[in-house]
Amino acid sequence: MNSTAQRPRVIIIGSGFGGLFAARALARADVDIRLIARTTTHLFQPLLYQVATGILSPGEIAPATREVLAHQDNVQVELGDVTAVDVTSKTVTATTLDVPRTYSYDYLIVAAGAAQSWFGHDEFADFAPGMKSIDDALELRGRIFGAFELAELAAADGRHEEAKALTTFVVVGAGPTGVEMAGQLAELSHRTLKHDFRHIDPRNSTIYLMDAAGAVLGSFDESLQAKTRRAMEKLGVDVLLNAKVVDVDARGLAYQDEAGETHRIQALTKVWAAGVAASPLARQLADQVGIEVDRAGRIPVQDDLTLPGHPEVFVVGDMMALDNLPGVAQVAIQQSRYAAKKIKADLGGKPVTEPFAYFDKGNMATISRFRAIAEIGKIKVTGFVAWLLWLGVHLVYIIGFKSRVTTLLRWAVSFLGRGRAERNITEQQVFGRMAMHRADNLPGRAARNLGWKSDDQD
């Protein structure tokens, strides 16, 4: 990056859609950009469930940020966890391997995103991982495919109740992510794996989709909600609504129904797709400018995406609150481009006075292969046509020609055929997480590798 003392300094926090598209929008601006992120990649979160279920590899939905921005001379990419922002001194402090570094800025774009929320029960995370990172998706992939492997062993030994618990899957949260995950678990069980085992029949797996609310895909039109629920049930997914999770442990979970009665499901594999919490930076910024964050920890911003009294600080994407905008990629992309436009106009002495206006391109969710729903304004599309629209839109937002081609090929293998190219898991994932934390359930070699001692070992 060729920098001079006179060039304005722009710091961007986060490498998601907000951060990456902000950097790209400033490619021709006469500024020095420092993009700081906790990961080295740009993650396309909407397709994480396909990594978790063996359709795609991590590299196809998470290209290296440095590679994406390699030819943009005015940007420096840096790995670091931003721990402090001081809007008075206009500094950002980032830490990597316990080494803090502080940088000054003239303009700041905060696009740190959001993490999974367990609604005050973070202890649930060990037993019901979320799906917000590549680490999460790979952990879930290990648990899902490992569950079938361990169920095969349990059934061969006559432990049929254990095999049943291993092939019971619960997805908590009936939003787009939960629906897509449950649909792919059904596809995986009923199509992909149906001929692969000798002692179990994966088609007998039980898949639950549950939500504390009273509808599937609550942000969609009611007619689409009803169609989605019917489609999920036709796939063999048990839909439990008005079901509030009250406890989660290694062997299953407990929930309360609408009448307040408590029920328990024995299931070793749980996926948490309910709730998000904004980056802690939102609260830190809010405290400095004297405003309150909302229930999800998001910071309210002005209509030009800036903070009160700080026109040089923009907050975009999942961590900001404005006009009840949803936490979707399109919001982050449009906001980041608007923030870049404001910065360039300010540098040119012609400030932008128009407030940010979001253009809603609609909502989409896939249910299974050849089935999806799409809501674009007053237009509502379901079935195969919606599925094609979903494929096209998601393919466009995957970064890089190579990733698009390989993704298209993997989709063809998985959706036209039965294959899943990414079924590899580690021994630690299979035995360390999935065997109900009991050494006496493990083959001797695996127990020894994990440092455990079962009853039949010396």
VOGU-3710 file (C-alpha; in Angstrom, 3 decimals, decimal comma):
1> mnstaqrprv> 0,000/0,000/0,000  1,552/3,272/-1,105  0,638/5,715/1,652  1,518/9,327/2,181  1,125/11,564/5,203  -1,557/13,545/3,388  -3,837/10,666/2,452  -6,894/10,183/4,683  -6,859/6,980/6,698  -9,890/4,695/6,560
11> iiigsgfggl> -10,151/1,793/8,971  -12,676/-0,955/8,241  -13,500/-3,449/10,975  -14,716/-6,822/9,678  -14,301/-8,835/6,479  -17,914/-9,859/5,960  -20,176/-8,371/3,320  -20,102/-4,940/4,949  -16,336/-4,762/5,327  -15,383/-6,325/2,001
21> faaralarad> -17,803/-4,314/-0,115  -16,821/-1,096/1,650  -13,172/-1,731/0,785  -14,071/-2,497/-2,825  -16,223/0,621/-3,111  -13,214/2,711/-2,025  -10,864/1,083/-4,548  -10,418/4,284/-6,597  -10,537/6,687/-3,671  -7,413/8,594/-2,684
31> vdirliartt> -7,269/7,018/0,778  -5,260/4,472/2,707  -7,476/1,611/3,929  -6,697/-0,776/6,759  -9,144/-3,694/6,937  -8,909/-5,467/10,292  -10,742/-8,758/10,855  -10,669/-11,679/13,281  -10,446/-14,178/10,418  -8,407/-14,341/7,236
41> thlfqpllyq> -11,417/-15,014/5,023  -14,580/-13,441/3,668  -17,339/-15,779/4,795  -20,600/-16,281/2,900  -22,616/-17,246/5,971  -25,874/-18,208/4,192  -24,198/-21,342/2,825  -22,559/-22,549/6,030  -25,219/-25,223/6,423  -24,018/-26,761/3,145
51> vatgilspge> -20,517/-27,083/4,598  -22,031/-28,687/7,715  -23,924/-31,248/5,622  -21,080/-32,147/3,275  -22,143/-30,371/0,066  -19,524/-27,620/-0,114  -15,986/-27,190/1,135  -15,032/-24,235/3,346  -12,863/-22,679/0,643  -15,786/-22,291/-1,733
61> iapatrevla> -17,715/-20,024/0,612  -14,776/-18,444/2,451  -12,069/-17,172/0,065  -9,018/-15,489/1,549  -9,643/-11,779/2,019  -6,092/-11,007/0,920  -6,668/-12,842/-2,345  -9,948/-11,034/-2,998  -8,313/-7,629/-2,431  -4,850/-8,520/-3,755
71> hqdnvqvelg> -5,013/-6,120/-6,704  -6,374/-3,172/-4,726  -3,281/-1,122/-3,930  -4,832/1,200/-1,366  -5,867/-1,490/1,119  -3,897/-3,304/3,822  -5,503/-6,474/5,232  -4,660/-7,298/8,829  -5,569/-10,190/11,123  -6,627/-8,930/14,518
81> dvtavdvtsk> -9,363/-8,760/17,121  -10,488/-5,156/17,599  -10,824/-4,752/21,349  -11,265/-0,985/21,633  -12,478/1,957/19,616  -12,012/5,494/20,964  -14,212/7,870/18,988  -12,790/10,900/20,806  -9,140/10,246/19,949  -10,142/8,528/16,685
91> tvtattldvp> -8,154/5,374/17,384  -8,718/1,650/17,008  -6,864/-0,970/19,055  -6,514/-4,481/17,644  -4,906/-7,459/19,350  -3,228/-10,476/17,760  -1,546/-13,131/19,915  -1,866/-10,809/22,944  0,038/-8,054/21,136  -2,055/-4,860/20,939
101> rtysydyliv> -1,602/-2,324/18,141  -3,295/1,060/17,993  -4,081/2,926/14,769  -5,507/6,356/14,080  -8,232/6,975/11,552  -9,923/9,805/9,707  -12,909/7,640/8,777  -14,101/4,454/10,428  -16,472/1,815/9,043  -17,522/-0,696/11,693
111> aagaaqswfg> -18,857/-3,901/10,151  -18,053/-6,387/12,909  -21,282/-8,331/12,430  -23,078/-10,517/14,940  -22,554/-13,824/16,707  -24,905/-16,582/17,766  -27,053/-15,923/20,819  -28,246/-18,605/23,217  -30,486/-16,069/24,999  -28,453/-15,945/28,181
121> hdefadfapg> -27,660/-19,665/28,246  -24,168/-19,749/26,769  -23,643/-23,143/28,411  -25,911/-24,578/25,698  -23,225/-23,852/23,096  -21,133/-26,903/23,997  -24,014/-29,230/23,215  -25,853/-27,225/20,521  -23,328/-25,330/18,392  -24,424/-22,328/16,372
131> mksiddalel> -23,678/-21,753/12,725  -21,850/-18,460/12,353  -18,331/-19,522/11,384  -16,365/-22,130/9,442  -15,331/-23,637/12,777  -18,999/-24,057/13,679  -19,829/-25,692/10,346  -16,917/-28,138/10,536  -17,771/-29,020/14,131  -21,354/-29,733/13,099
141> rgrifgafel> -20,204/-31,767/10,105  -18,172/-33,940/12,447  -21,108/-34,404/14,783  -23,611/-35,166/12,016  -21,588/-37,710/10,061  -20,018/-39,044/13,245  -23,489/-39,697/14,642  -24,290/-42,128/11,836  -20,943/-43,917/12,264  -21,478/-44,351/15,998
151> aelaaadgrh> -25,094/-45,394/15,459  -23,886/-48,177/13,163  -21,574/-49,445/15,909  -24,275/-49,175/18,564  -26,823/-51,064/16,436  -24,283/-53,771/15,649  -23,784/-54,241/19,406  -27,520/-54,362/20,048  -27,667/-50,926/21,712  -30,687/-49,799/19,736
161> eeakalttfv> -31,824/-47,033/22,090  -28,415/-45,445/21,800  -28,521/-45,814/18,016  -31,907/-44,071/18,039  -30,553/-41,129/20,042  -27,584/-40,891/17,706  -29,834/-40,669/14,639  -32,134/-38,062/16,177  -31,328/-34,491/15,164  -32,788/-31,281/16,567
171> vvgagptgve> -32,552/-27,893/14,878  -33,503/-25,026/17,178  -34,784/-21,990/15,298  -37,218/-22,035/12,383  -35,852/-19,066/10,467  -34,206/-19,478/7,028  -31,037/-21,031/8,480  -32,959/-23,543/10,586  -35,300/-24,494/7,749  -32,419/-24,973/5,324
181> magqlaelsh> -30,439/-27,020/7,834  -33,369/-29,278/8,719  -34,159/-29,770/5,044  -30,611/-30,844/4,279  -30,535/-33,216/7,251  -33,650/-34,829/5,792  -32,037/-35,053/2,340  -28,877/-36,482/3,857  -30,755/-39,139/5,815  -33,323/-40,123/3,214
191> rtlkhdfrhi> -31,265/-39,897/0,004  -27,518/-39,592/0,403  -26,837/-42,180/3,105  -29,685/-44,615/2,599  -27,511/-47,408/1,121  -24,296/-46,775/3,070  -24,842/-48,724/6,294  -25,542/-52,335/7,201  -27,004/-52,188/10,720  -28,988/-48,957/10,580
201> dprnstiylm> -31,322/-47,440/8,020  -30,635/-43,672/7,920  -34,112/-43,175/6,498  -35,441/-43,960/9,979  -33,670/-40,921/11,415  -35,784/-38,441/13,356  -35,369/-34,734/12,594  -36,986/-32,011/14,673  -37,299/-28,340/13,752  -38,428/-26,290/16,720
211> daagavlgsf> -39,030/-22,648/17,535  -40,381/-20,684/20,484  -42,495/-18,673/18,042  -45,702/-19,894/16,465  -44,623/-19,972/12,825  -41,945/-21,276/10,484  -40,098/-18,460/8,674  -41,780/-15,768/10,722  -40,463/-12,913/8,540  -42,204/-14,272/5,420
221> deslqaktrr> -45,796/-13,949/4,260  -48,228/-16,212/6,140  -49,102/-18,189/3,013  -45,414/-19,017/2,497  -45,043/-19,949/6,151  -47,840/-22,498/5,819  -46,436/-23,919/2,570  -42,992/-24,231/4,114  -44,317/-26,099/7,131  -46,220/-28,535/4,925
231> ameklgvdvl> -43,125/-29,053/2,763  -40,957/-29,711/5,837  -43,425/-32,246/7,197  -43,609/-33,931/3,795  -39,822/-34,315/3,978  -40,254/-36,146/7,268  -39,250/-33,268/9,562  -41,208/-32,978/12,823  -42,046/-29,289/13,275  -42,518/-28,158/16,885
241> lnakvvdvda> -43,721/-24,563/17,295  -44,333/-22,600/20,493  -41,599/-24,830/21,911  -39,164/-23,005/24,186  -35,884/-24,765/24,916  -35,213/-24,731/28,661  -32,271/-27,110/28,992  -29,629/-28,686/26,775  -27,083/-31,341/27,681  -24,924/-33,921/25,933
251> rglayqdeag> -27,732/-36,457/25,561  -30,618/-34,220/24,521  -32,722/-31,195/25,338  -35,849/-30,201/27,203  -38,497/-27,764/26,019  -41,738/-26,267/27,244  -44,814/-26,352/25,046  -47,504/-23,687/24,790  -49,295/-25,089/27,823  -46,146/-24,876/29,938
261> ethriqaltk> -45,542/-28,617/30,073  -41,947/-29,801/29,824  -40,888/-32,478/27,343  -37,530/-34,093/26,631  -35,967/-35,280/23,383  -33,065/-37,726/23,461  -30,718/-36,498/20,733  -26,962/-36,240/20,667  -26,799/-33,846/17,716  -28,365/-30,431/18,204
271> vwaagvaasp> -27,975/-27,367/15,990  -28,687/-23,891/17,351  -30,034/-21,582/14,645  -32,022/-19,223/16,869  -31,019/-15,708/17,795  -28,092/-13,409/17,133  -26,157/-10,947/19,286  -24,312/-7,978/17,840  -20,579/-7,577/18,271  -19,603/-6,192/21,714
281> larqladqvg> -18,161/-3,215/19,847  -21,736/-1,956/19,401  -22,200/-1,495/23,142  -18,749/0,023/23,469  -19,562/2,619/20,820  -23,022/3,248/22,276  -21,573/3,991/25,719  -19,205/6,549/24,230  -21,899/8,508/22,396  -24,549/8,216/25,097
291> ievdragrip> -27,136/5,952/23,474  -28,573/2,532/24,325  -28,233/-0,682/22,337  -31,365/-2,710/21,566  -32,250/-6,174/22,893  -29,953/-7,845/20,356  -27,066/-5,566/21,313  -27,296/-3,515/18,106  -26,461/0,181/18,116  -29,008/2,657/16,725
301> vqddltlpgh> -27,504/4,798/13,975  -28,601/8,015/12,300  -30,226/7,944/8,884  -26,812/8,355/7,240  -25,427/5,343/9,208  -23,204/7,521/11,407  -23,087/7,956/15,165  -24,430/11,108/16,846  -21,712/13,758/16,881  -19,341/11,603/14,841
311> pevfvvgdmm> -19,993/11,937/11,095  -16,703/10,114/10,431  -17,899/6,860/12,077  -20,191/4,563/10,090  -21,785/1,404/11,489  -23,154/-1,056/8,923  -24,613/-4,553/8,736  -25,805/-6,839/11,517  -24,535/-4,709/14,414  -26,579/-1,564/13,626
321> aldnlpgvaq> -30,274/-0,817/14,167  -32,169/1,374/11,709  -35,797/1,217/10,565  -36,120/-2,453/11,560  -33,837/-3,489/8,704  -33,147/-7,247/8,653  -29,734/-8,760/9,275  -29,148/-9,970/5,723  -26,293/-9,633/3,266  -28,065/-7,124/1,039
331> vaiqqsryaa> -28,457/-4,645/3,889  -24,736/-4,823/4,695  -23,736/-4,509/1,029  -25,937/-1,514/0,322  -24,938/0,213/3,549  -21,229/-0,298/2,944  -21,516/1,183/-0,542  -23,451/4,138/0,850  -20,789/4,733/3,524  -18,051/4,622/0,858
341> kkikadlggk> -20,044/7,066/-1,257  -20,328/9,432/1,718  -16,581/9,265/2,371  -15,671/9,936/-1,258  -18,142/12,811/-1,476  -16,789/14,332/1,732  -13,242/14,135/0,397  -14,393/15,865/-2,769  -16,054/18,672/-0,869  -19,543/17,714/-2,032
351> pvtepfayfd> -21,165/15,980/0,927  -24,040/13,558/0,397  -27,135/14,812/2,183  -29,594/12,086/1,203  -30,207/9,529/3,959  -29,548/5,857/3,408  -32,436/4,138/1,613  -32,614/0,374/1,492  -33,809/-1,310/-1,681  -35,427/-4,567/-0,642
361> kgnmatisrf> -34,617/-7,279/-3,169  -36,779/-9,819/-1,366  -36,389/-12,881/0,842  -35,540/-16,420/-0,149  -35,115/-19,750/1,591  -34,453/-23,208/0,227  -36,311/-26,157/1,726  -34,691/-29,080/-0,095  -33,486/-29,868/-3,569  -35,883/-28,456/-6,178
371> raiaeigkik> -37,934/-26,719/-3,454  -37,632/-23,155/-2,217  -39,699/-20,082/-1,502  -39,090/-16,512/-2,651  -40,833/-13,301/-1,694  -39,984/-10,336/-3,918  -42,272/-7,445/-3,111  -45,805/-8,626/-3,794  -44,538/-11,535/-5,877  -44,465/-14,894/-4,122
381> vtgfvawllw> -42,825/-17,862/-5,802  -42,572/-21,434/-4,545  -41,265/-24,787/-5,736  -38,778/-25,394/-8,534  -38,842/-21,867/-9,973  -38,058/-20,391/-6,558  -35,277/-22,942/-6,145  -33,694/-21,847/-9,439  -33,934/-18,219/-8,332  -32,300/-19,146/-5,033
391> lgvhlvyiig> -29,442/-20,935/-6,824  -28,843/-18,000/-9,142  -28,841/-15,349/-6,429  -26,512/-17,303/-4,154  -24,168/-18,121/-6,999  -23,846/-14,418/-7,831  -22,847/-13,534/-4,269  -20,129/-16,176/-4,029  -16,833/-14,335/-4,463  -14,548/-15,431/-7,296
401> fksrvttllr> -15,041/-17,210/-10,605  -13,258/-20,369/-9,449  -15,469/-20,685/-6,367  -18,601/-20,192/-8,456  -17,609/-22,933/-10,879  -16,710/-25,462/-8,192  -19,845/-24,616/-6,222  -21,989/-25,178/-9,301  -20,316/-28,548/-9,891  -20,813/-29,646/-6,277
411> wavsflgrgr> -24,455/-28,596/-6,428  -24,889/-30,717/-9,544  -23,337/-33,726/-7,791  -25,476/-33,287/-4,666  -28,796/-32,180/-6,135  -28,909/-34,138/-9,394  -27,215/-37,151/-7,842  -26,815/-38,318/-4,244  -23,182/-37,503/-3,592  -21,673/-35,336/-0,882
421> aerniteqqv> -18,070/-34,499/-1,668  -17,189/-33,257/1,829  -17,885/-36,090/4,257  -14,435/-36,260/5,839  -14,336/-35,849/9,612  -11,652/-36,285/12,251  -11,352/-39,056/14,807  -11,537/-36,517/17,609  -14,832/-35,184/16,265  -16,322/-38,664/16,114
431> fgrmamhrad> -15,242/-39,958/19,491  -14,432/-36,858/21,509  -17,798/-35,184/21,021  -20,351/-37,733/19,980  -20,067/-40,711/22,316  -21,978/-39,121/25,202  -18,691/-38,357/26,959  -18,347/-41,962/28,151  -15,077/-43,814/27,666  -16,774/-47,211/27,935
441> nlpgraarnl> -18,619/-46,532/24,675  -15,412/-46,077/22,714  -13,294/-48,591/20,847  -10,073/-49,088/22,778  -7,750/-47,325/20,337  -9,904/-44,198/20,209  -10,180/-44,084/24,007  -6,416/-44,352/24,358  -5,859/-41,608/21,791  -8,107/-39,309/23,801
451> gwksddqd> -6,367/-40,157/27,054  -9,369/-42,078/28,424  -9,404/-45,497/30,030  -12,377/-47,807/29,535  -13,319/-50,723/31,766  -11,688/-53,360/29,580  -8,285/-51,651/29,457  -5,381/-52,342/31,726
//
